[in-house]
Amino acid sequence: MLLERTDDETLRRLISPSARELLAAIEPGILSGDRLRQFIRESRTSRDYLADPVAREVLIGALPHQKAVELCSSLGIANYPDPYLALRQATIRAGSRAEELLLTFFGASGERAERHAGNHVAQAAAQYPLFPHQRTAARKVRSGLENPPRRLVLHMPTGGGKTRTTMNVIAEHLREHEPTVVLWLAYSGELLEQAASEFVKAWSSLGNREVDICRFWGNTLDDPLRIRDGIVVAGLGKLHAWSRRHQNGLPTIADRTTLTVMDEAHQAIAATYADMLDVLATKRRDAKLLGLTATPGRTWSDIIEDVRLADFFGKKKVGLEIEGFDNPVTYLIESGYLARPTFRTLNVRPGFELSEEDLDSLVTDADISPEILSRLAGDQARNLKIIAEAELLLRNHRRVILFTATVGQAELMAAVLKARGYQAEAVTGATREYERRSILQRYVSAAPAAMAICNFGVLTTGFDAPGTSAALIARPTRSLVLFSQMVGRAIRGPLAGGNDKAEVVTVIDPQLPGFGDVAEAFGNWEDVWQRQ
């Protein structure tokens, strides 16, 4: 009702200037009348609009005078002489009683975050089989961890089944050691949620007793010290911060832990975490450390860093060895475990030239600087080509993931695609947890309508959506690790519940570095691990 009472010019204030500008360039007149109001309804929830001071002012200004007076009364603020002015000047803090009253008044109080329920191991009768190449890898991991230094890396390409293979290793370890603790470490919520959910699924089939599971990341309040038999799934950052506050906490966990799994193992030698991992891997003589990765290196070109990583794991690495295939990625594609990808490039020259300082940063920095990424994200000519390519992919694929250069660009791309009539959502580190879960549930569903997720900073790992058959990589990077992770979101094959074919489009900026296909990435660091 408020939207109908408000003129187009005022409503357009609810849309970011960059989105308005890009939409006007694509389709003049799109942001008017019924289409404008539909776009506003679908772009954000009422709760989101009310949390935005600019949008809240627009909504308050659209209230009839009597309703504005009623809202003042509900919030307990004086409405004389102007209720609209009083409401605009009111302080409404997040999580406060005033915010709850405001949300209730506008009918948005039901849009709440859901709390995660339970942390126990569910019982199920489902089997948990491995493919032949996964069974071979699991056997080699178990054997390799029995011998000093009891550290190694499991190197399998994205889509090859690292998590499933490792869960079989963990299940056997828990069956053979009772009681004991397995510690699973990762740096992102997606990876951690995937691991916790997958363990419950695996143990319900492979377990021999009931064990505990501790979820220790984000805002969870679980206590890792309560676990004496089971698995602790912990965020690296949270565990590190917790260990600094609890002087004996980490040594106590290490006394109980006989197997530590480090997901995305290239993070292991980061200064923040290496000492912590050393404690976990050496406190007990029988402690084991298993790293998981599709890219067993930290960089594309810094051989010193890559050698440090290999040394940290004793230069012991288990990979996929398939007779008759030089590169296991080729085998996985031909056998149907991975989709057969088509790699295309979208060549775009941005409307600005890199400075000497920018060029220097490309040589010295680990990756492309946030300043360069921000300028690319704001380049309208580049954005127009990305939107056109995204629309083309959405006409030919049911599920598409778009990797952007910034948070703002992810939100911009989603807004413009939505205004153009497509199902599209932005998922970034700023997306609230309950909203992210809702978006991803829709994305992984079997609904036939095409849908795109525009993403920055998350979903490169730990996000399993086999239905994804196209990726548009609009985030330039020098990181072969990151590039491989982005490609990996779209290449699940039919035997892994995915697709026969996949399409990967990389936006290429002539002034910036880029990469080829994922098969080349798989073997990039092999010589580092073979050095003696």
ZICOR-V764970 format. One record per residue. N is the residue number from 0. PHI is phi in degrees with one decimal (NA if undefined). PSI is psi in whole degrees, 0 to 359 (999 if undefined). Layout:
n/phi/psi
N/PHI/PSI
N/PHI/PSI
//
This chain:
n/phi/psi
0/NA/320
1/-63.4/323
2/-63.0/322
3/-69.4/333
4/-81.4/349
5/-108.0/137
6/-74.8/162
7/-59.6/317
8/-61.1/320
9/-68.2/318
10/-64.2/327
11/-64.9/344
12/-68.0/342
13/-76.7/351
14/-108.8/139
15/-61.7/146
16/-55.3/321
17/-65.5/321
18/-67.3/318
19/-60.3/316
20/-64.8/316
21/-68.9/319
22/-64.4/320
23/-64.2/327
24/-71.3/328
25/-80.4/315
26/-148.1/92
27/-56.6/137
28/87.1/2
29/-67.1/328
30/-96.7/67
31/-154.7/156
32/61.4/217
33/-63.4/324
34/-66.5/322
35/-62.1/315
36/-69.2/323
37/-65.0/319
38/-61.7/317
39/-65.9/320
40/-62.5/322
41/-91.3/343
42/-73.3/316
43/-142.4/160
44/-76.6/163
45/-58.5/322
46/-61.8/320
47/-64.2/315
48/-61.4/318
49/-70.7/336
50/-78.3/342
51/-91.1/117
52/-55.7/320
53/-66.1/312
54/-65.1/322
55/-63.1/322
56/-64.0/321
57/-63.8/315
58/-65.8/319
59/-64.4/320
60/-64.9/338
61/-85.4/352
62/-69.4/142
63/-60.2/155
64/-56.7/317
65/-64.5/322
66/-66.6/324
67/-64.3/320
68/-63.9/317
69/-62.6/320
70/-65.9/319
71/-58.0/315
72/-62.0/318
73/-62.8/323
74/-85.1/352
75/74.4/34
76/-119.0/149
77/-70.1/135
78/-101.1/3
79/-91.3/138
80/-91.0/352
81/-136.2/109
82/-62.8/328
83/-66.0/317
84/-64.3/319
85/-61.5/319
86/-70.2/322
87/-66.3/327
88/-88.2/353
89/-68.0/142
90/-92.3/119
91/-125.7/103
92/-86.7/148
93/-61.3/133
94/82.2/0
95/-83.4/167
96/-62.6/322
97/-62.0/319
98/-62.6/318
99/-62.7/320
100/-65.7/319
101/-62.0/313
102/-62.6/319
103/-62.8/318
104/-59.6/320
105/-91.0/6
106/73.9/27
107/-113.4/10
108/-70.9/341
109/-78.5/350
110/-84.9/78
111/-114.5/159
112/-74.3/139
113/-88.1/147
114/-94.4/144
115/-69.0/131
116/-99.6/128
117/76.5/156
118/-145.7/27
119/-100.8/163
120/-81.5/120
121/-78.2/152
122/-99.7/136
123/-151.6/159
124/-102.1/3
125/-66.5/144
126/-82.7/163
127/-136.4/70
128/-79.1/165
129/-119.6/150
130/-71.7/161
131/-54.0/316
132/-67.3/331
133/-74.0/322
134/-63.3/319
135/-62.4/315
136/-63.5/319
137/-62.0/318
138/-62.8/318
139/-66.4/324
140/-64.3/312
141/-60.9/317
142/-67.0/317
143/-65.5/328
144/-76.1/348
145/-77.9/340
146/-108.0/143
147/-55.1/144
148/-86.3/16
149/56.7/38
150/-134.5/140
151/-163.9/168
152/-114.8/134
153/-94.4/115
154/-110.0/105
155/-134.4/140
156/-65.2/155
157/-53.3/130
158/92.7/353
159/-81.9/348
160/98.6/38
161/-58.6/313
162/-65.2/314
163/-63.6/317
164/-60.8/315
165/-66.8/325
166/-63.3/326
167/-66.2/320
168/-62.7/316
169/-63.5/317
170/-61.0/317
171/-66.4/322
172/-62.3/316
173/-66.6/326
174/-68.1/326
175/-85.5/341
176/-124.6/112
177/-139.8/122
178/-83.6/158
179/-160.7/168
180/-120.5/135
181/-106.2/133
182/-112.9/121
183/-107.5/123
184/-116.3/139
185/-155.3/169
186/-105.4/350
187/-124.1/152
188/-61.8/325
189/-64.0/314
190/-62.8/320
191/-70.0/317
192/-64.5/320
193/-60.9/316
194/-65.3/314
195/-62.8/315
196/-65.8/320
197/-68.5/325
198/-64.3/316
199/-57.7/316
200/-63.7/316
201/-69.3/313
202/-67.6/330
203/-63.0/337
204/-101.3/323
205/-102.4/350
206/-76.1/159
207/-117.6/3
208/-164.9/171
209/-84.5/129
210/-125.6/166
211/-93.3/154
212/-131.3/130
213/-111.7/122
214/-96.9/115
215/-131.0/76
216/-157.7/168
217/58.7/231
218/-98.3/11
219/-64.3/147
220/-108.5/10
221/-63.4/154
222/-109.8/114
223/-63.3/338
224/-74.7/350
225/-78.4/345
226/-88.6/123
227/-119.5/345
228/-150.1/104
229/150.4/213
230/-131.3/139
231/-109.7/120
232/-104.1/110
233/-128.0/141
234/-74.8/136
235/-58.0/312
236/-63.9/318
237/-68.0/317
238/-64.6/320
239/-63.9/314
240/-64.3/319
241/-63.8/319
242/-66.3/333
243/-75.9/333
244/-84.9/332
245/-113.6/98
246/-55.8/320
247/-99.8/6
248/-64.1/308
249/-66.1/315
250/-59.4/326
251/-66.3/316
252/-62.7/318
253/-62.8/326
254/-62.5/332
255/-97.0/345
256/-94.0/126
257/-109.1/350
258/-145.5/122
259/-112.1/130
260/-110.9/124
261/-108.7/102
262/-72.7/150
263/51.4/66
264/-62.0/342
265/-64.8/348
266/-82.3/352
267/-63.1/328
268/-96.6/9
269/-58.2/139
270/-55.0/326
271/-66.5/329
272/-113.3/340
273/-59.2/315
274/-63.6/320
275/-63.0/318
276/-66.5/323
277/-61.3/319
278/-61.1/314
279/-65.4/328
280/-91.6/352
281/-125.5/349
282/-60.5/322
283/-109.3/145
284/-65.9/333
285/-98.3/10
286/-69.4/142
287/-124.4/148
288/-128.9/121
289/-118.7/122
290/-100.0/145
291/-120.4/136
292/-166.3/154
293/-96.8/349
294/-138.6/91
295/-78.6/54
296/-156.4/163
297/-96.2/337
298/-137.3/178
299/-93.0/328
300/-136.4/358
301/-94.9/93
302/-65.0/330
303/-64.2/314
304/-62.6/320
305/-67.9/323
306/-66.2/321
307/-59.4/319
308/-64.2/314
309/-61.3/318
310/-63.5/322
311/-59.0/326
312/-101.2/21
313/64.3/23
314/53.9/28
315/-104.4/123
316/-142.4/132
317/-105.5/123
318/-122.9/186
319/-90.8/121
320/-116.0/107
321/-112.6/119
322/-60.3/130
323/91.4/358
324/-129.4/123
325/-70.7/326
326/-122.4/120
327/-63.4/338
328/-62.3/320
329/-60.5/317
330/-62.6/315
331/-63.8/325
332/-70.9/311
333/-66.3/332
334/-88.3/351
335/94.8/5
336/-74.8/325
337/-115.8/151
338/-70.1/156
339/-85.8/106
340/-86.0/145
341/-108.5/121
342/-100.3/125
343/-126.0/158
344/-118.4/146
345/-114.7/103
346/-82.9/121
347/-135.0/125
348/-99.1/116
349/-65.3/164
350/-82.8/31
351/-151.4/157
352/-103.4/143
353/-70.4/140
354/-80.4/172
355/-61.0/323
356/-64.7/320
357/-62.1/314
358/-63.3/321
359/-62.9/320
360/-65.4/330
361/-66.9/335
362/-86.2/320
363/-94.4/328
364/-80.8/154
365/-65.2/327
366/-148.0/178
367/-65.7/134
368/-67.3/151
369/-58.1/329
370/-65.0/316
371/-66.3/316
372/-60.0/321
373/-64.8/319
374/-66.8/321
375/-63.0/318
376/-64.3/333
377/-94.7/2
378/-80.6/114
379/-66.1/319
380/-60.2/318
381/-64.4/316
382/-64.2/323
383/-61.6/319
384/-68.7/323
385/-65.8/317
386/-61.2/315
387/-60.6/318
388/-68.5/320
389/-62.0/319
390/-64.5/321
391/-62.2/315
392/-64.3/321
393/-68.2/337
394/-78.8/344
395/-117.5/354
396/-136.1/150
397/-82.8/326
398/-131.9/126
399/-130.6/138
400/-118.5/131
401/-114.2/120
402/-96.9/121
403/-107.1/173
404/-86.7/339
405/-148.7/168
406/-61.6/314
407/-60.2/323
408/-69.1/323
409/-60.3/315
410/-66.7/322
411/-64.5/312
412/-60.8/317
413/-63.4/318
414/-63.7/316
415/-69.2/316
416/-61.1/321
417/-65.0/317
418/-64.0/333
419/-84.0/2
420/100.3/7
421/-99.9/155
422/-80.4/118
423/-151.8/143
424/-140.3/151
425/-98.8/136
426/-129.4/117
427/-138.0/180
428/-64.0/342
429/-87.2/351
430/-71.6/130
431/-62.7/148
432/-58.6/314
433/-65.2/324
434/-69.7/320
435/-61.9/316
436/-60.4/319
437/-63.5/316
438/-63.1/314
439/-69.0/327
440/-62.9/319
441/-64.8/320
442/-66.7/318
443/-84.5/356
444/-70.2/171
445/-88.9/9
446/-54.6/133
447/-74.4/336
448/-64.4/137
449/-63.9/145
450/-145.8/143
451/-120.5/142
452/-110.6/126
453/-100.6/121
454/-132.4/140
455/-138.2/129
456/82.8/349
457/-136.8/171
458/72.8/2
459/-75.0/337
460/-138.0/156
461/72.9/7
462/-112.4/112
463/-111.0/102
464/-131.3/84
465/-57.7/337
466/-70.0/347
467/-66.3/121
468/-121.1/4
469/-147.4/139
470/-129.1/134
471/-114.2/109
472/-97.5/97
473/-102.9/13
474/-108.5/105
475/-68.2/146
476/-153.1/149
477/-92.9/354
478/-86.7/112
479/-65.2/329
480/-61.2/309
481/-64.3/317
482/-59.8/315
483/-62.6/321
484/-66.4/320
485/-66.2/314
486/-59.2/320
487/-62.1/339
488/-68.0/343
489/-116.0/6
490/-119.9/30
491/-67.1/132
492/-90.1/176
493/-61.8/326
494/-72.2/346
495/-107.7/21
496/80.4/12
497/-103.9/224
498/-123.3/157
499/-67.4/320
500/-128.3/156
501/-140.9/155
502/-125.0/126
503/-121.6/118
504/-112.0/122
505/-109.6/125
506/-76.2/120
507/-107.5/123
508/-102.2/118
509/-52.6/332
510/-85.1/353
511/-117.8/156
512/-73.3/161
513/-153.5/180
514/-130.4/168
515/-91.7/230
516/-97.8/173
517/-72.3/334
518/-64.6/321
519/-63.0/322
520/-64.8/325
521/-60.0/322
522/-97.6/10
523/-60.9/322
524/-103.6/11
525/-58.2/320
526/-65.8/330
527/-62.7/319
528/-79.6/345
529/-95.2/353
530/-71.1/146
531/-112.8/999
//
